[in-house]
Amino acid sequence: MPKDRFQGREPPRKPPARGSRRESGDEVVLYGWHPVAEALRNRRRGFRRLLATENSARRLEEELGKLPLAPEIVRPEAINRLVEPDAVHQGLYLEADALPAPALDELGGNPLVVVLDQITDPHNVGAILRSCAAFGVDAVITTARHSPAATGVLAKSASGGLEHVPFVVVRNLAEALIELGERGFQRVGFDSEGDVALGEVAVRRPLALVLGAEGKGLRQRTRECCDVLGRLDMPGAIKSLNVSNAAAVALYALSSRLAA
């Protein structure tokens, strides 16, 4: 392994916070084993810089073979300075190009898509993305504003799912839902006060599952653009779930019926 390239030098400076797509531009930051390893396997990614501890670099080469770029071997402290406090980076930090975001009219076939209505917590969006990758969702539709960038905490929470489910970024969510309806999508809003139990909704492809922010739920205009509002009936004392957990339950319930 190469020697620590930062010996005798100042470690890399921490980049500016990446809180929105405008700030992150066309670059994303990924850290942790699954996000970085899945990105390095993705031929659609462009790579700029890979920092790794000696052990993590060795593990990458053992599991992935020849890497698309040579890692800079550093101590864990050098990566600590580049990520959020308490971030679990597992000795890996990658600066890469953002993946291309398809347009709404590029969703071909009979897809299953998930639509996010102002879900701003990157942990929740990342966890939803991970579930989407697990259940074969074809795309996640979100807005350019009031949504986290596909980098950092979101990517870590997605645990590699970012490489498998594309983001479709739209300016106006209501207009996007109207367009989906015109293209034959069934638009199912997921709401704790929905009219019908989710298990009783007759679903078909192409399908858009619409999720609202935790606490606020779906906005009124978003609700009006859905064909049906489904709810998840909870038999226990607590009648609601975290939005990412609710998304996983809903996707399990819907995807099994869509496949039948």
N, C-alpha and C positions, 0 to 999 in steps of 0.2 A: 504494500500500500504506500502511496506517496506520503511524504511528510506533511504535517500540518502547515498549510499554506499561509496561516495567519500568525505563525510564530514570529515574534519580534515586530509585529505590525499591529495597528489598531484593527479590531474586528469590523466587519461591514456595518455601515450605519443603518439604523432602523428606517425602513421606508415610511412614507406618510401613510396615515390610516386609510384603509380602503373601505369606506362605509357605504359607497354607492357606485353604480356603474360609471357615473361621470368621473369619479375619483380614480377608479381602477383602470379605466381606459381599456386597452386591448391586452392587458397583462393580468394574470391571476397568480396568487400565491397559494401553494398547496403544501401541507406538512402532515406528518404521520404516515405510518406504513401503508395502509390501504389506499388513501388518496394518491400518494406519490407513486406507488407501484402500479396502480390501475392506469394512472396518467401515462407512465412510461411505456405501458403496453399499447397505448392508444396511438395508432398511426396518424390520426387526424390532428394530434397535438403538435405544436411547435414548441421547442424548449429553449430556454435562455440560460438558466443557471441551476445547478444542482449542488447543494451542500449536504454532506453526509458525515456522520461519525465513522470511524474505521469499521466498527462491527456492523453498522447498518449498510455501509457500502458493500461489505463482503456478502451480507445476506442478499442484497439486491442482485449481485452478480451470480450468486448461487441459484437463485430462483428465476431470474429473468434472462440470464446469459449475457450476451453483449448488450451494453446499455447504449441508448441513442446519444448520450453525451457523457463525458467523463465527469465524475463527481469531484468536487473540491473537498478534501478530507479536513474536517475541523473538529474541534472539541464541542461538546454539548452546549457550553456557555455561549459560543458564537451564534448558535441557532436561537438560544433563549433570548438574545438581544433583538432578534428579528421578528418574533411572534408575540402574540398577546400574553399577558401575564397568566401563569398557570396552564398555558397550552401544553398538551401532551404531543410533542413532535416526534418522539421515538427515534431521534437522531437523523431525521430527514426533512429537508426544506427544498422546495422546487419553485422556481419562477418560470412560468410558461405562458404561451399565447392563449388567449381566450378561445374557446371552441366557437365555430361559426353558429350563429343562431338562425334557424330556418324561419321563414315567413309563414304566416297563417295559411296562405293558399298553397304551401308546399306540403301540407299534411295529406298524403295520398292514402288510398285504400280505405279501410274501415277502422280507423284508429280508436284507441282508448286514450283520452287525454285528461289531465288534471289541471284545473284552473284555480289559481290562488288569488283571493280577493283581499289584498292589503295585509297579507301575513308577513310581518316585518322581522320577526325573531329568526336569526340565521340558524339557531339550533333546531327550531321547529321545521324550517324549510329544508334544512339538510336531512333531517329524519324523514320527512315526507318524501324527499327525493330518493332516499335509500329504499323506502317501501315501494316507490314507483318502479325502481329498477328490479326489485324482487318480483313484482307482479306483472311485469311486461308492459308497463305504460309506455306509450309511444312518444309522448311529449308532455312537458309542463308549461302551461301558459301563465305568464305573469306580466306585470306592468313595469315600465321603465322607472316609475316613481313608486314610493311606498313598498319597496321590496328590497331585500338584501342582495348584494352582488355575489356572483358565483365564485367565491374565493374564500380563503381563510377559514373561519369558524364554520361557515356553511359547508364547505368542501370536506372538512374534517368530520362533521356530523353525518354527511352523506356516505362516508366510508367507502368511497370509490364509485358511488352511484352517479356522480357528476359526469363520468365518462360514458355512461350508457343511456341516459335520458336527456335529450336536448331541451333547452329552454327556448320557447317562443316568446319574444318580448313585444308587447303591444302598447300603444299609447293610451287607449281608452278601453277598459275592460267590457263595458256595456256594449260598445260597438263591435268588439270581437265576439261576444256571445251572440249578438244578432247575426253576424256573418256566419258563425258556426251553425245557427239554426237554419239559415238560408241554404247552407250546404248539406242539410239533412242530418245534422248532429242532434241527438237527444241530449238535452241539457238538464242534468239532475243536480239541484242544489242540495247540499248537505247541511241541515239546520236542526238544532235541538227542538225547535217548535214547528218542524215540518208537518205537512198535512197527512202524509202517509208514512207508515213504517218502511224503512229502507228495504226490508226483505219482501215487501208486497209491491214494490215498484217493478213494473214490467219493463225490463231494460233491453236495449238492442244497440248494436254498433251502427254507425260511429257514435261514440258516447263521450260526453264531457262531464266529469264530476267536478262540481264547483264547491270549493271550501272557503269558509270565511275566517277572519282573524279571531283568535281566542278572546273571549269576552264580548267583543262587538258582534261577532258573527257576520253573516252576509249583509252588505249594505242593501237598502231598499231597492235601489235601481238594479242591483245585481239580482235580487230575488225576482224582480219583475221580468228579467230576461231568461229565467229558467222555465222549463216546461213543467217541472214538478219539484216540490220540496220534500225530501225524504228525511226522516229522523231515525235515530238509533235508540230503540227502547232499551233501557237499562233496568234489570230486575233488582239490583242492589240498592243500598241506601244512597250512594252517590250516583247522580243521574247524568253526569257529563264526564268526558274524557279530555285530556290534553289533545290539541288539534292534530298533532302528529300521530298519536295513538288512534284517534278516531279515524284518521285517514287510512291507516293500516287495516283497521277492522272493516271499513267501508270497501276498500279495494279487494279484500279477501271475499267479502260477500258478493260483490259485483262481478269480479273476474271469474269466479267459479261458475256463475250463471251465464255469463257471456260465452264461456267455453263450451257449455252444454249443447 
